[in-house]
């Protein structure tokens, strides 16, 4: 059943003039996060039940060499549905549900085709979304202010 649900919520991708747009949904399908690399700039927006809560916003990391221009989405990995739980040490609830759809966006430099020093992992929950940067290069990176 989990695989079937994951299959139904597969990432939808469209290509417009070499730009790539990726849509990712929460397990209940109400939250929709859109990531785009249009114009060599990564951006995202977030909608719930058709209402846009976060307008197009910049997505990326300043590595001290200026803003990361020219990044594009190379590949999207749909990691599927995770449905687990965990027990906090203290708090209002004895068990906390941890249910989300997970995606990894692999990035590259558009002109050279070189891989980006980081990927972006996105988790879409029924309560919202979270994303984090996964630094993959293994080299020393200095984050700028």
C-alpha positions in Angstrom: 0.0 0.0 0.0 2.8 2.4 0.9 4.4 1.9 -2.5 1.1 2.5 -4.2 0.6 5.8 -2.3 4.2 6.8 -3.1 3.6 6.0 -6.8 0.5 8.2 -6.8 2.4 11.1 -5.4 5.3 11.0 -7.9 7.1 14.2 -8.6 5.7 16.1 -11.5 8.2 17.8 -13.7 7.8 20.3 -16.5 10.4 21.8 -18.8 9.9 25.4 -20.2 12.6 26.9 -22.3 15.4 24.8 -20.6 14.0 25.8 -17.1 12.9 23.0 -14.9 10.1 23.1 -12.4 9.5 20.4 -9.8 6.3 19.9 -7.7 6.4 18.0 -4.4 3.3 17.1 -2.4 2.5 16.2 1.2 1.1 12.7 1.9 -2.5 14.1 2.1 -1.9 16.1 -1.1 -2.8 19.5 0.4 0.7 21.0 0.6 2.5 21.7 -2.7 6.0 22.9 -2.8 7.3 24.1 -6.2 11.0 24.5 -6.9 12.2 26.1 -10.1 15.6 26.9 -11.7 14.3 29.5 -14.2 16.9 32.0 -15.2 19.7 30.2 -13.5 18.3 31.0 -10.1 16.8 28.5 -7.7 13.5 29.5 -6.1 10.7 27.8 -4.3 7.1 28.5 -3.3 4.6 26.8 -1.0 0.8 26.4 -1.3 -1.8 24.8 0.9 -5.1 23.7 -0.5 -4.6 26.0 -3.5 -3.7 29.1 -1.5 -0.1 30.3 -1.9 1.5 30.8 1.6 5.1 31.4 0.5 5.6 33.4 -2.8 8.6 32.7 -5.0 11.6 32.9 -2.7 15.4 32.4 -3.3 16.8 29.0 -2.5 20.5 28.5 -2.1 23.7 29.0 0.0 26.2 31.8 -0.1 29.6 30.0 -0.2 31.7 33.2 0.0 32.1 33.5 -3.7 28.8 35.4 -4.1 25.4 34.0 -4.8 25.2 30.6 -6.5 24.3 31.7 -10.1 23.7 29.2 -12.8 22.5 26.3 -10.8 19.9 24.0 -12.2 18.1 20.9 -11.2 20.0 17.9 -12.6 17.9 15.1 -11.1 15.0 14.5 -8.6 15.0 11.4 -6.5 11.6 10.5 -5.0 12.5 8.7 -1.8 8.8 7.9 -1.2 6.6 7.9 1.9 8.1 7.5 5.4 5.6 6.6 8.1 7.2 6.1 11.4 6.9 7.4 15.0 9.2 8.3 17.9 8.8 8.7 21.6 9.9 12.0 23.2 11.5 12.1 26.7 8.8 14.4 27.9 5.9 16.4 26.6 2.2 16.4 25.9 2.3 13.3 23.6 3.6 9.8 24.4 4.2 9.0 20.7 4.9 11.5 17.9 4.0 10.5 14.3 6.6 11.1 11.6 4.9 10.8 8.2 6.3 12.6 5.2 7.2 12.3 1.5 10.9 12.7 0.9 12.7 14.1 -2.2 16.3 14.9 -3.0 17.2 17.5 -5.7 20.6 17.0 -7.2 22.0 20.3 -8.6 24.5 21.1 -11.3 26.1 24.2 -12.8 24.1 24.9 -16.0 26.9 25.9 -18.4 29.7 23.5 -17.3 27.5 20.6 -16.2 29.7 20.2 -13.0 27.9 19.0 -9.9 26.9 21.6 -7.3 28.7 21.3 -3.9 25.3 20.6 -2.3 22.0 18.8 -2.9 18.7 19.8 -1.3 16.5 17.3 0.6 12.8 18.2 0.9 10.4 16.6 3.3 6.7 17.3 2.8 4.5 16.7 5.9 0.8 17.0 6.3 1.6 19.9 8.6 4.0 21.7 6.4 7.5 21.2 4.8 11.1 21.2 5.7 14.3 21.3 3.6 18.0 21.1 4.2 21.2 21.4 2.3 23.3 18.2 1.9 26.9 19.2 1.3 28.2 16.4 -1.0 31.6 17.7 -2.3 33.7 16.5 0.6 35.9 19.6 0.2 36.3 22.4 2.6 33.5 24.9 2.3 33.3 28.3 3.9 29.8 29.7 4.4 29.6 33.5 4.1 27.4 35.8 6.2 
